[in-house]
């Protein structure tokens, strides 16, 4: 996700290294660039970042579900009034 949404975290040298490499190698180079840009030095840091993303995703889904429920309730109420 960070590679797609925040490519500015990857320096130009990393992109240059990607030229002529397989997709798997490009991914590894880009991930390493993101890791360095964010100052992630250990597996513990990686796990913390993953936890943050999963926590955000869960919160976002809960908020979307709440909005959907409220919208359905409004539609049902509007239907009852007619």
N, CA, C and O atoms as a Maestro MAE file, in Angstrom:
{
 s_m_m2io_version
 :::
 2.0.0
}

f_m_ct {
 s_m_title
 :::
 protein
 m_atom[328] {
  # First column is atom index #
  i_m_mmod_type
  r_m_x_coord
  r_m_y_coord
  r_m_z_coord
  i_m_residue_number
  s_m_chain_name
  s_m_pdb_residue_name
  s_m_pdb_atom_name
  i_m_atomic_number
  :::
  1 25 0.819 -1.177 0.000 1 A "UNK " " N  " 7
  2 3 0.000 0.000 0.000 1 A "UNK " " CA " 6
  3 2 0.875 1.257 0.000 1 A "UNK " " C  " 6
  4 15 0.598 2.207 -0.732 1 A "UNK " " O  " 8
  5 25 1.907 1.261 0.804 2 A "UNK " " N  " 7
  6 3 2.769 2.447 0.862 2 A "UNK " " CA " 6
  7 2 3.488 2.688 -0.458 2 A "UNK " " C  " 6
  8 15 3.733 3.835 -0.831 2 A "UNK " " O  " 8
  9 25 3.824 1.626 -1.158 3 A "UNK " " N  " 7
  10 3 4.490 1.790 -2.453 3 A "UNK " " CA " 6
  11 2 3.559 2.510 -3.421 3 A "UNK " " C  " 6
  12 15 3.994 3.389 -4.164 3 A "UNK " " O  " 8
  13 25 2.290 2.144 -3.414 4 A "UNK " " N  " 7
  14 3 1.329 2.758 -4.322 4 A "UNK " " CA " 6
  15 2 0.892 4.150 -3.857 4 A "UNK " " C  " 6
  16 15 0.784 5.068 -4.670 4 A "UNK " " O  " 8
  17 25 0.646 4.306 -2.577 5 A "UNK " " N  " 7
  18 3 0.077 5.542 -2.051 5 A "UNK " " CA " 6
  19 2 1.119 6.589 -1.663 5 A "UNK " " C  " 6
  20 15 0.808 7.779 -1.604 5 A "UNK " " O  " 8
  21 25 2.337 6.163 -1.400 6 A "UNK " " N  " 7
  22 3 3.370 7.111 -0.964 6 A "UNK " " CA " 6
  23 2 4.708 6.817 -1.653 6 A "UNK " " C  " 6
  24 15 5.704 6.552 -0.981 6 A "UNK " " O  " 8
  25 25 4.734 6.862 -2.982 7 A "UNK " " N  " 7
  26 3 5.982 6.547 -3.690 7 A "UNK " " CA " 6
  27 2 7.107 7.532 -3.383 7 A "UNK " " C  " 6
  28 15 8.277 7.240 -3.634 7 A "UNK " " O  " 8
  29 25 6.754 8.703 -2.839 8 A "UNK " " N  " 7
  30 3 7.780 9.691 -2.483 8 A "UNK " " CA " 6
  31 2 8.692 9.184 -1.362 8 A "UNK " " C  " 6
  32 15 9.749 9.764 -1.115 8 A "UNK " " O  " 8
  33 25 8.292 8.116 -0.690 9 A "UNK " " N  " 7
  34 3 9.149 7.531 0.349 9 A "UNK " " CA " 6
  35 2 10.325 6.763 -0.251 9 A "UNK " " C  " 6
  36 15 11.304 6.469 0.435 9 A "UNK " " O  " 8
  37 25 10.216 6.446 -1.527 10 A "UNK " " N  " 7
  38 3 11.258 5.657 -2.194 10 A "UNK " " CA " 6
  39 2 12.160 6.617 -2.964 10 A "UNK " " C  " 6
  40 15 11.694 7.377 -3.813 10 A "UNK " " O  " 8
  41 25 13.456 6.573 -2.658 11 A "UNK " " N  " 7
  42 3 14.363 7.516 -3.321 11 A "UNK " " CA " 6
  43 2 14.639 7.108 -4.770 11 A "UNK " " C  " 6
  44 15 14.363 5.980 -5.179 11 A "UNK " " O  " 8
  45 25 15.186 8.046 -5.528 12 A "UNK " " N  " 7
  46 3 15.445 7.836 -6.953 12 A "UNK " " CA " 6
  47 2 16.418 6.689 -7.204 12 A "UNK " " C  " 6
  48 15 16.287 5.970 -8.195 12 A "UNK " " O  " 8
  49 25 17.384 6.516 -6.321 13 A "UNK " " N  " 7
  50 3 18.356 5.432 -6.485 13 A "UNK " " CA " 6
  51 2 17.666 4.075 -6.450 13 A "UNK " " C  " 6
  52 15 18.022 3.173 -7.208 13 A "UNK " " O  " 8
  53 25 16.682 3.932 -5.574 14 A "UNK " " N  " 7
  54 3 15.949 2.665 -5.489 14 A "UNK " " CA " 6
  55 2 15.198 2.406 -6.786 14 A "UNK " " C  " 6
  56 15 15.189 1.281 -7.284 14 A "UNK " " O  " 8
  57 25 14.566 3.443 -7.338 15 A "UNK " " N  " 7
  58 3 13.857 3.264 -8.605 15 A "UNK " " CA " 6
  59 2 14.822 2.895 -9.725 15 A "UNK " " C  " 6
  60 15 14.497 2.087 -10.595 15 A "UNK " " O  " 8
  61 25 16.007 3.489 -9.698 16 A "UNK " " N  " 7
  62 3 17.017 3.157 -10.700 16 A "UNK " " CA " 6
  63 2 17.460 1.700 -10.567 16 A "UNK " " C  " 6
  64 15 17.675 1.021 -11.571 16 A "UNK " " O  " 8
  65 25 17.595 1.219 -9.330 17 A "UNK " " N  " 7
  66 3 17.983 -0.171 -9.092 17 A "UNK " " CA " 6
  67 2 16.932 -1.140 -9.620 17 A "UNK " " C  " 6
  68 15 17.251 -2.281 -9.951 17 A "UNK " " O  " 8
  69 25 15.688 -0.695 -9.699 18 A "UNK " " N  " 7
  70 3 14.584 -1.552 -10.127 18 A "UNK " " CA " 6
  71 2 14.616 -1.855 -11.627 18 A "UNK " " C  " 6
  72 15 14.046 -2.848 -12.079 18 A "UNK " " O  " 8
  73 25 15.285 -0.996 -12.388 19 A "UNK " " N  " 7
  74 3 15.309 -1.168 -13.843 19 A "UNK " " CA " 6
  75 2 15.906 -2.514 -14.220 19 A "UNK " " C  " 6
  76 15 17.003 -2.867 -13.787 19 A "UNK " " O  " 8
  77 25 15.165 -3.259 -15.032 20 A "UNK " " N  " 7
  78 3 15.636 -4.550 -15.520 20 A "UNK " " CA " 6
  79 2 15.486 -5.698 -14.542 20 A "UNK " " C  " 6
  80 15 15.887 -6.821 -14.846 20 A "UNK " " O  " 8
  81 25 14.923 -5.445 -13.387 21 A "UNK " " N  " 7
  82 3 14.752 -6.483 -12.363 21 A "UNK " " CA " 6
  83 2 13.366 -7.118 -12.491 21 A "UNK " " C  " 6
  84 15 12.457 -6.539 -13.086 21 A "UNK " " O  " 8
  85 25 13.223 -8.302 -11.930 22 A "UNK " " N  " 7
  86 3 11.919 -8.962 -11.904 22 A "UNK " " CA " 6
  87 2 10.990 -8.197 -10.962 22 A "UNK " " C  " 6
  88 15 11.445 -7.401 -10.141 22 A "UNK " " O  " 8
  89 25 9.696 -8.444 -11.087 23 A "UNK " " N  " 7
  90 3 8.733 -7.762 -10.215 23 A "UNK " " CA " 6
  91 2 9.007 -8.057 -8.747 23 A "UNK " " C  " 6
  92 15 8.864 -7.182 -7.894 23 A "UNK " " O  " 8
  93 25 9.400 -9.287 -8.459 24 A "UNK " " N  " 7
  94 3 9.701 -9.665 -7.076 24 A "UNK " " CA " 6
  95 2 10.888 -8.860 -6.549 24 A "UNK " " C  " 6
  96 15 10.860 -8.371 -5.420 24 A "UNK " " O  " 8
  97 25 11.927 -8.727 -7.367 25 A "UNK " " N  " 7
  98 3 13.104 -7.957 -6.962 25 A "UNK " " CA " 6
  99 2 12.771 -6.462 -6.827 25 A "UNK " " C  " 6
  100 15 13.248 -5.798 -5.908 25 A "UNK " " O  " 8
  101 25 11.949 -5.940 -7.750 26 A "UNK " " N  " 7
  102 3 11.537 -4.542 -7.666 26 A "UNK " " CA " 6
  103 2 10.769 -4.279 -6.372 26 A "UNK " " C  " 6
  104 15 10.986 -3.271 -5.700 26 A "UNK " " O  " 8
  105 25 9.876 -5.197 -6.040 27 A "UNK " " N  " 7
  106 3 9.091 -5.067 -4.818 27 A "UNK " " CA " 6
  107 2 10.008 -5.029 -3.600 27 A "UNK " " C  " 6
  108 15 9.830 -4.196 -2.711 27 A "UNK " " O  " 8
  109 25 10.986 -5.929 -3.560 28 A "UNK " " N  " 7
  110 3 11.915 -5.981 -2.429 28 A "UNK " " CA " 6
  111 2 12.715 -4.689 -2.313 28 A "UNK " " C  " 6
  112 15 12.926 -4.185 -1.210 28 A "UNK " " O  " 8
  113 25 13.159 -4.153 -3.440 29 A "UNK " " N  " 7
  114 3 13.929 -2.903 -3.437 29 A "UNK " " CA " 6
  115 2 13.055 -1.747 -2.948 29 A "UNK " " C  " 6
  116 15 13.493 -0.921 -2.148 29 A "UNK " " O  " 8
  117 25 11.828 -1.698 -3.434 30 A "UNK " " N  " 7
  118 3 10.924 -0.620 -3.050 30 A "UNK " " CA " 6
  119 2 10.536 -0.716 -1.573 30 A "UNK " " C  " 6
  120 15 10.472 0.299 -0.880 30 A "UNK " " O  " 8
  121 25 10.281 -1.928 -1.094 31 A "UNK " " N  " 7
  122 3 9.961 -2.122 0.328 31 A "UNK " " CA " 6
  123 2 11.143 -1.669 1.184 31 A "UNK " " C  " 6
  124 15 10.960 -1.022 2.215 31 A "UNK " " O  " 8
  125 25 12.331 -2.007 0.759 32 A "UNK " " N  " 7
  126 3 13.524 -1.595 1.505 32 A "UNK " " CA " 6
  127 2 13.633 -0.068 1.537 32 A "UNK " " C  " 6
  128 15 14.014 0.507 2.557 32 A "UNK " " O  " 8
  129 25 13.299 0.587 0.422 33 A "UNK " " N  " 7
  130 3 13.320 2.047 0.378 33 A "UNK " " CA " 6
  131 2 12.312 2.662 1.334 33 A "UNK " " C  " 6
  132 15 12.617 3.632 2.029 33 A "UNK " " O  " 8
  133 25 11.104 2.096 1.370 34 A "UNK " " N  " 7
  134 3 10.071 2.582 2.294 34 A "UNK " " CA " 6
  135 2 10.529 2.375 3.730 34 A "UNK " " C  " 6
  136 15 10.397 3.263 4.573 34 A "UNK " " O  " 8
  137 25 11.067 1.194 3.995 35 A "UNK " " N  " 7
  138 3 11.542 0.871 5.348 35 A "UNK " " CA " 6
  139 2 12.593 1.869 5.809 35 A "UNK " " C  " 6
  140 15 12.537 2.362 6.936 35 A "UNK " " O  " 8
  141 25 13.542 2.163 4.945 36 A "UNK " " N  " 7
  142 3 14.595 3.118 5.297 36 A "UNK " " CA " 6
  143 2 14.028 4.517 5.515 36 A "UNK " " C  " 6
  144 15 14.417 5.208 6.456 36 A "UNK " " O  " 8
  145 25 13.105 4.936 4.641 37 A "UNK " " N  " 7
  146 3 12.516 6.274 4.755 37 A "UNK " " CA " 6
  147 2 11.759 6.442 6.061 37 A "UNK " " C  " 6
  148 15 11.748 7.529 6.639 37 A "UNK " " O  " 8
  149 25 11.130 5.381 6.528 38 A "UNK " " N  " 7
  150 3 10.354 5.444 7.767 38 A "UNK " " CA " 6
  151 2 11.184 5.125 9.005 38 A "UNK " " C  " 6
  152 15 10.682 5.189 10.128 38 A "UNK " " O  " 8
  153 25 12.451 4.782 8.800 39 A "UNK " " N  " 7
  154 3 13.317 4.487 9.939 39 A "UNK " " CA " 6
  155 2 12.996 3.162 10.610 39 A "UNK " " C  " 6
  156 15 13.180 3.004 11.817 39 A "UNK " " O  " 8
  157 25 12.516 2.218 9.823 40 A "UNK " " N  " 7
  158 3 12.181 0.898 10.366 40 A "UNK " " CA " 6
  159 2 13.437 0.039 10.301 40 A "UNK " " C  " 6
  160 15 13.932 -0.288 9.223 40 A "UNK " " O  " 8
  161 25 13.940 -0.316 11.476 41 A "UNK " " N  " 7
  162 3 15.204 -1.044 11.542 41 A "UNK " " CA " 6
  163 2 15.069 -2.486 12.010 41 A "UNK " " C  " 6
  164 15 15.986 -3.286 11.825 41 A "UNK " " O  " 8
  165 25 13.951 -2.818 12.606 42 A "UNK " " N  " 7
  166 3 13.822 -4.164 13.160 42 A "UNK " " CA " 6
  167 2 12.485 -4.781 12.787 42 A "UNK " " C  " 6
  168 15 11.565 -4.088 12.352 42 A "UNK " " O  " 8
  169 25 12.391 -6.074 12.961 43 A "UNK " " N  " 7
  170 3 11.144 -6.777 12.692 43 A "UNK " " CA " 6
  171 2 10.051 -6.296 13.644 43 A "UNK " " C  " 6
  172 15 8.873 -6.286 13.287 43 A "UNK " " O  " 8
  173 25 10.433 -5.906 14.828 44 A "UNK " " N  " 7
  174 3 9.477 -5.365 15.805 44 A "UNK " " CA " 6
  175 2 8.816 -4.102 15.249 44 A "UNK " " C  " 6
  176 15 7.613 -3.900 15.413 44 A "UNK " " O  " 8
  177 25 9.610 -3.257 14.590 45 A "UNK " " N  " 7
  178 3 9.071 -2.045 13.964 45 A "UNK " " CA " 6
  179 2 8.117 -2.393 12.826 45 A "UNK " " C  " 6
  180 15 7.076 -1.756 12.663 45 A "UNK " " O  " 8
  181 25 8.473 -3.399 12.045 46 A "UNK " " N  " 7
  182 3 7.602 -3.848 10.948 46 A "UNK " " CA " 6
  183 2 6.267 -4.329 11.511 46 A "UNK " " C  " 6
  184 15 5.208 -3.970 10.996 46 A "UNK " " O  " 8
  185 25 6.317 -5.128 12.551 47 A "UNK " " N  " 7
  186 3 5.094 -5.642 13.164 47 A "UNK " " CA " 6
  187 2 4.228 -4.512 13.706 47 A "UNK " " C  " 6
  188 15 3.002 -4.556 13.600 47 A "UNK " " O  " 8
  189 25 4.864 -3.506 14.282 48 A "UNK " " N  " 7
  190 3 4.116 -2.364 14.806 48 A "UNK " " CA " 6
  191 2 3.420 -1.613 13.665 48 A "UNK " " C  " 6
  192 15 2.264 -1.213 13.803 48 A "UNK " " O  " 8
  193 25 4.112 -1.422 12.551 49 A "UNK " " N  " 7
  194 3 3.522 -0.755 11.400 49 A "UNK " " CA " 6
  195 2 2.341 -1.548 10.855 49 A "UNK " " C  " 6
  196 15 1.304 -0.972 10.529 49 A "UNK " " O  " 8
  197 25 2.490 -2.844 10.755 50 A "UNK " " N  " 7
  198 3 1.402 -3.706 10.276 50 A "UNK " " CA " 6
  199 2 0.202 -3.608 11.220 50 A "UNK " " C  " 6
  200 15 -0.939 -3.517 10.766 50 A "UNK " " O  " 8
  201 25 0.451 -3.626 12.505 51 A "UNK " " N  " 7
  202 3 -0.630 -3.501 13.490 51 A "UNK " " CA " 6
  203 2 -1.371 -2.178 13.336 51 A "UNK " " C  " 6
  204 15 -2.596 -2.131 13.444 51 A "UNK " " O  " 8
  205 25 -0.632 -1.111 13.085 52 A "UNK " " N  " 7
  206 3 -1.249 0.204 12.904 52 A "UNK " " CA " 6
  207 2 -2.159 0.188 11.677 52 A "UNK " " C  " 6
  208 15 -3.282 0.688 11.732 52 A "UNK " " O  " 8
  209 25 -1.684 -0.381 10.579 53 A "UNK " " N  " 7
  210 3 -2.495 -0.435 9.370 53 A "UNK " " CA " 6
  211 2 -3.742 -1.287 9.567 53 A "UNK " " C  " 6
  212 15 -4.832 -0.897 9.149 53 A "UNK " " O  " 8
  213 25 -3.591 -2.445 10.200 54 A "UNK " " N  " 7
  214 3 -4.762 -3.293 10.438 54 A "UNK " " CA " 6
  215 2 -5.739 -2.614 11.395 54 A "UNK " " C  " 6
  216 15 -6.951 -2.720 11.210 54 A "UNK " " O  " 8
  217 25 -5.241 -1.930 12.396 55 A "UNK " " N  " 7
  218 3 -6.109 -1.209 13.325 55 A "UNK " " CA " 6
  219 2 -6.871 -0.108 12.613 55 A "UNK " " C  " 6
  220 15 -8.062 0.082 12.860 55 A "UNK " " O  " 8
  221 25 -6.202 0.616 11.737 56 A "UNK " " N  " 7
  222 3 -6.845 1.671 10.968 56 A "UNK " " CA " 6
  223 2 -7.920 1.096 10.059 56 A "UNK " " C  " 6
  224 15 -9.015 1.648 9.945 56 A "UNK " " O  " 8
  225 25 -7.597 -0.016 9.415 57 A "UNK " " N  " 7
  226 3 -8.546 -0.652 8.505 57 A "UNK " " CA " 6
  227 2 -9.805 -1.091 9.257 57 A "UNK " " C  " 6
  228 15 -10.917 -0.891 8.769 57 A "UNK " " O  " 8
  229 25 -9.639 -1.681 10.429 58 A "UNK " " N  " 7
  230 3 -10.780 -2.108 11.236 58 A "UNK " " CA " 6
  231 2 -11.632 -0.913 11.643 58 A "UNK " " C  " 6
  232 15 -12.860 -0.973 11.580 58 A "UNK " " O  " 8
  233 25 -10.993 0.163 12.055 59 A "UNK " " N  " 7
  234 3 -11.721 1.372 12.456 59 A "UNK " " CA " 6
  235 2 -12.485 1.948 11.266 59 A "UNK " " C  " 6
  236 15 -13.642 2.345 11.403 59 A "UNK " " O  " 8
  237 25 -11.852 1.992 10.121 60 A "UNK " " N  " 7
  238 3 -12.489 2.511 8.917 60 A "UNK " " CA " 6
  239 2 -13.702 1.671 8.537 60 A "UNK " " C  " 6
  240 15 -14.753 2.216 8.198 60 A "UNK " " O  " 8
  241 25 -13.565 0.370 8.589 61 A "UNK " " N  " 7
  242 3 -14.697 -0.518 8.261 61 A "UNK " " CA " 6
  243 2 -15.848 -0.335 9.242 61 A "UNK " " C  " 6
  244 15 -17.010 -0.337 8.837 61 A "UNK " " O  " 8
  245 25 -15.542 -0.178 10.509 62 A "UNK " " N  " 7
  246 3 -16.591 0.032 11.512 62 A "UNK " " CA " 6
  247 2 -17.325 1.344 11.248 62 A "UNK " " C  " 6
  248 15 -18.550 1.401 11.354 62 A "UNK " " O  " 8
  249 25 -16.586 2.391 10.906 63 A "UNK " " N  " 7
  250 3 -17.208 3.681 10.604 63 A "UNK " " CA " 6
  251 2 -18.085 3.589 9.356 63 A "UNK " " C  " 6
  252 15 -19.178 4.154 9.319 63 A "UNK " " O  " 8
  253 25 -17.607 2.879 8.341 64 A "UNK " " N  " 7
  254 3 -18.392 2.713 7.122 64 A "UNK " " CA " 6
  255 2 -19.664 1.919 7.399 64 A "UNK " " C  " 6
  256 15 -20.722 2.240 6.859 64 A "UNK " " O  " 8
  257 25 -19.572 0.891 8.230 65 A "UNK " " N  " 7
  258 3 -20.741 0.088 8.582 65 A "UNK " " CA " 6
  259 2 -21.769 0.935 9.324 65 A "UNK " " C  " 6
  260 15 -22.970 0.807 9.087 65 A "UNK " " O  " 8
  261 25 -21.302 1.795 10.215 66 A "UNK " " N  " 7
  262 3 -22.196 2.679 10.962 66 A "UNK " " CA " 6
  263 2 -22.911 3.636 10.018 66 A "UNK " " C  " 6
  264 15 -24.117 3.848 10.143 66 A "UNK " " O  " 8
  265 25 -22.177 4.211 9.080 67 A "UNK " " N  " 7
  266 3 -22.765 5.136 8.105 67 A "UNK " " CA " 6
  267 2 -23.785 4.403 7.245 67 A "UNK " " C  " 6
  268 15 -24.867 4.928 6.982 67 A "UNK " " O  " 8
  269 25 -23.448 3.187 6.802 68 A "UNK " " N  " 7
  270 3 -24.377 2.399 5.997 68 A "UNK " " CA " 6
  271 2 -25.654 2.105 6.773 68 A "UNK " " C  " 6
  272 15 -26.752 2.208 6.225 68 A "UNK " " O  " 8
  273 25 -25.518 1.744 8.035 69 A "UNK " " N  " 7
  274 3 -26.679 1.437 8.866 69 A "UNK " " CA " 6
  275 2 -27.562 2.673 9.028 69 A "UNK " " C  " 6
  276 15 -28.785 2.588 8.916 69 A "UNK " " O  " 8
  277 25 -26.939 3.813 9.290 70 A "UNK " " N  " 7
  278 3 -27.698 5.054 9.458 70 A "UNK " " CA " 6
  279 2 -28.423 5.425 8.163 70 A "UNK " " C  " 6
  280 15 -29.565 5.882 8.197 70 A "UNK " " O  " 8
  281 25 -27.768 5.231 7.045 71 A "UNK " " N  " 7
  282 3 -28.383 5.545 5.751 71 A "UNK " " CA " 6
  283 2 -29.570 4.616 5.486 71 A "UNK " " C  " 6
  284 15 -30.613 5.065 5.013 71 A "UNK " " O  " 8
  285 25 -29.416 3.338 5.786 72 A "UNK " " N  " 7
  286 3 -30.527 2.396 5.615 72 A "UNK " " CA " 6
  287 2 -31.702 2.755 6.514 72 A "UNK " " C  " 6
  288 15 -32.859 2.642 6.110 72 A "UNK " " O  " 8
  289 25 -31.401 3.185 7.726 73 A "UNK " " N  " 7
  290 3 -32.471 3.590 8.646 73 A "UNK " " CA " 6
  291 2 -33.199 4.823 8.109 73 A "UNK " " C  " 6
  292 15 -34.423 4.907 8.207 73 A "UNK " " O  " 8
  293 25 -32.463 5.772 7.547 74 A "UNK " " N  " 7
  294 3 -33.092 6.966 6.963 74 A "UNK " " CA " 6
  295 2 -33.988 6.590 5.785 74 A "UNK " " C  " 6
  296 15 -35.090 7.122 5.643 74 A "UNK " " O  " 8
  297 25 -33.519 5.686 4.951 75 A "UNK " " N  " 7
  298 3 -34.300 5.240 3.797 75 A "UNK " " CA " 6
  299 2 -35.574 4.541 4.265 75 A "UNK " " C  " 6
  300 15 -36.651 4.774 3.717 75 A "UNK " " O  " 8
  301 25 -35.448 3.680 5.285 76 A "UNK " " N  " 7
  302 3 -36.613 2.965 5.813 76 A "UNK " " CA " 6
  303 2 -37.615 3.942 6.391 76 A "UNK " " C  " 6
  304 15 -38.817 3.805 6.163 76 A "UNK " " O  " 8
  305 25 -37.137 4.927 7.136 77 A "UNK " " N  " 7
  306 3 -38.036 5.929 7.722 77 A "UNK " " CA " 6
  307 2 -38.735 6.746 6.648 77 A "UNK " " C  " 6
  308 15 -39.922 7.049 6.767 77 A "UNK " " O  " 8
  309 25 -38.005 7.101 5.604 78 A "UNK " " N  " 7
  310 3 -38.600 7.872 4.509 78 A "UNK " " CA " 6
  311 2 -39.664 7.046 3.799 78 A "UNK " " C  " 6
  312 15 -40.688 7.586 3.380 78 A "UNK " " O  " 8
  313 25 -39.435 5.749 3.660 79 A "UNK " " N  " 7
  314 3 -40.413 4.850 3.038 79 A "UNK " " CA " 6
  315 2 -41.663 4.701 3.855 79 A "UNK " " C  " 6
  316 15 -42.757 4.582 3.303 79 A "UNK " " O  " 8
  317 25 -41.521 4.705 5.169 80 A "UNK " " N  " 7
  318 3 -42.672 4.567 6.075 80 A "UNK " " CA " 6
  319 2 -43.538 5.831 6.043 80 A "UNK " " C  " 6
  320 15 -44.754 5.752 6.219 80 A "UNK " " O  " 8
  321 25 -42.925 6.981 5.823 81 A "UNK " " N  " 7
  322 3 -43.658 8.247 5.829 81 A "UNK " " CA " 6
  323 2 -44.504 8.418 4.585 81 A "UNK " " C  " 6
  324 15 -45.475 9.175 4.594 81 A "UNK " " O  " 8
  325 25 -44.150 7.725 3.514 82 A "UNK " " N  " 7
  326 3 -44.904 7.876 2.257 82 A "UNK " " CA " 6
  327 2 -46.184 7.177 2.297 82 A "UNK " " C  " 6
  328 15 -46.934 7.206 1.321 82 A "UNK " " O  " 8
  :::
 }
 m_bond[327] {
  # First column is bond index #
  i_m_from
  i_m_to
  i_m_order
  :::
  1 1 2 1
  2 2 3 1
  3 3 4 2
  4 3 5 1
  5 5 6 1
  6 6 7 1
  7 7 8 2
  8 7 9 1
  9 9 10 1
  10 10 11 1
  11 11 12 2
  12 11 13 1
  13 13 14 1
  14 14 15 1
  15 15 16 2
  16 15 17 1
  17 17 18 1
  18 18 19 1
  19 19 20 2
  20 19 21 1
  21 21 22 1
  22 22 23 1
  23 23 24 2
  24 23 25 1
  25 25 26 1
  26 26 27 1
  27 27 28 2
  28 27 29 1
  29 29 30 1
  30 30 31 1
  31 31 32 2
  32 31 33 1
  33 33 34 1
  34 34 35 1
  35 35 36 2
  36 35 37 1
  37 37 38 1
  38 38 39 1
  39 39 40 2
  40 39 41 1
  41 41 42 1
  42 42 43 1
  43 43 44 2
  44 43 45 1
  45 45 46 1
  46 46 47 1
  47 47 48 2
  48 47 49 1
  49 49 50 1
  50 50 51 1
  51 51 52 2
  52 51 53 1
  53 53 54 1
  54 54 55 1
  55 55 56 2
  56 55 57 1
  57 57 58 1
  58 58 59 1
  59 59 60 2
  60 59 61 1
  61 61 62 1
  62 62 63 1
  63 63 64 2
  64 63 65 1
  65 65 66 1
  66 66 67 1
  67 67 68 2
  68 67 69 1
  69 69 70 1
  70 70 71 1
  71 71 72 2
  72 71 73 1
  73 73 74 1
  74 74 75 1
  75 75 76 2
  76 75 77 1
  77 77 78 1
  78 78 79 1
  79 79 80 2
  80 79 81 1
  81 81 82 1
  82 82 83 1
  83 83 84 2
  84 83 85 1
  85 85 86 1
  86 86 87 1
  87 87 88 2
  88 87 89 1
  89 89 90 1
  90 90 91 1
  91 91 92 2
  92 91 93 1
  93 93 94 1
  94 94 95 1
  95 95 96 2
  96 95 97 1
  97 97 98 1
  98 98 99 1
  99 99 100 2
  100 99 101 1
  101 101 102 1
  102 102 103 1
  103 103 104 2
  104 103 105 1
  105 105 106 1
  106 106 107 1
  107 107 108 2
  108 107 109 1
  109 109 110 1
  110 110 111 1
  111 111 112 2
  112 111 113 1
  113 113 114 1
  114 114 115 1
  115 115 116 2
  116 115 117 1
  117 117 118 1
  118 118 119 1
  119 119 120 2
  120 119 121 1
  121 121 122 1
  122 122 123 1
  123 123 124 2
  124 123 125 1
  125 125 126 1
  126 126 127 1
  127 127 128 2
  128 127 129 1
  129 129 130 1
  130 130 131 1
  131 131 132 2
  132 131 133 1
  133 133 134 1
  134 134 135 1
  135 135 136 2
  136 135 137 1
  137 137 138 1
  138 138 139 1
  139 139 140 2
  140 139 141 1
  141 141 142 1
  142 142 143 1
  143 143 144 2
  144 143 145 1
  145 145 146 1
  146 146 147 1
  147 147 148 2
  148 147 149 1
  149 149 150 1
  150 150 151 1
  151 151 152 2
  152 151 153 1
  153 153 154 1
  154 154 155 1
  155 155 156 2
  156 155 157 1
  157 157 158 1
  158 158 159 1
  159 159 160 2
  160 159 161 1
  161 161 162 1
  162 162 163 1
  163 163 164 2
  164 163 165 1
  165 165 166 1
  166 166 167 1
  167 167 168 2
  168 167 169 1
  169 169 170 1
  170 170 171 1
  171 171 172 2
  172 171 173 1
  173 173 174 1
  174 174 175 1
  175 175 176 2
  176 175 177 1
  177 177 178 1
  178 178 179 1
  179 179 180 2
  180 179 181 1
  181 181 182 1
  182 182 183 1
  183 183 184 2
  184 183 185 1
  185 185 186 1
  186 186 187 1
  187 187 188 2
  188 187 189 1
  189 189 190 1
  190 190 191 1
  191 191 192 2
  192 191 193 1
  193 193 194 1
  194 194 195 1
  195 195 196 2
  196 195 197 1
  197 197 198 1
  198 198 199 1
  199 199 200 2
  200 199 201 1
  201 201 202 1
  202 202 203 1
  203 203 204 2
  204 203 205 1
  205 205 206 1
  206 206 207 1
  207 207 208 2
  208 207 209 1
  209 209 210 1
  210 210 211 1
  211 211 212 2
  212 211 213 1
  213 213 214 1
  214 214 215 1
  215 215 216 2
  216 215 217 1
  217 217 218 1
  218 218 219 1
  219 219 220 2
  220 219 221 1
  221 221 222 1
  222 222 223 1
  223 223 224 2
  224 223 225 1
  225 225 226 1
  226 226 227 1
  227 227 228 2
  228 227 229 1
  229 229 230 1
  230 230 231 1
  231 231 232 2
  232 231 233 1
  233 233 234 1
  234 234 235 1
  235 235 236 2
  236 235 237 1
  237 237 238 1
  238 238 239 1
  239 239 240 2
  240 239 241 1
  241 241 242 1
  242 242 243 1
  243 243 244 2
  244 243 245 1
  245 245 246 1
  246 246 247 1
  247 247 248 2
  248 247 249 1
  249 249 250 1
  250 250 251 1
  251 251 252 2
  252 251 253 1
  253 253 254 1
  254 254 255 1
  255 255 256 2
  256 255 257 1
  257 257 258 1
  258 258 259 1
  259 259 260 2
  260 259 261 1
  261 261 262 1
  262 262 263 1
  263 263 264 2
  264 263 265 1
  265 265 266 1
  266 266 267 1
  267 267 268 2
  268 267 269 1
  269 269 270 1
  270 270 271 1
  271 271 272 2
  272 271 273 1
  273 273 274 1
  274 274 275 1
  275 275 276 2
  276 275 277 1
  277 277 278 1
  278 278 279 1
  279 279 280 2
  280 279 281 1
  281 281 282 1
  282 282 283 1
  283 283 284 2
  284 283 285 1
  285 285 286 1
  286 286 287 1
  287 287 288 2
  288 287 289 1
  289 289 290 1
  290 290 291 1
  291 291 292 2
  292 291 293 1
  293 293 294 1
  294 294 295 1
  295 295 296 2
  296 295 297 1
  297 297 298 1
  298 298 299 1
  299 299 300 2
  300 299 301 1
  301 301 302 1
  302 302 303 1
  303 303 304 2
  304 303 305 1
  305 305 306 1
  306 306 307 1
  307 307 308 2
  308 307 309 1
  309 309 310 1
  310 310 311 1
  311 311 312 2
  312 311 313 1
  313 313 314 1
  314 314 315 1
  315 315 316 2
  316 315 317 1
  317 317 318 1
  318 318 319 1
  319 319 320 2
  320 319 321 1
  321 321 322 1
  322 322 323 1
  323 323 324 2
  324 323 325 1
  325 325 326 1
  326 326 327 1
  327 327 328 2
  :::
 }
}
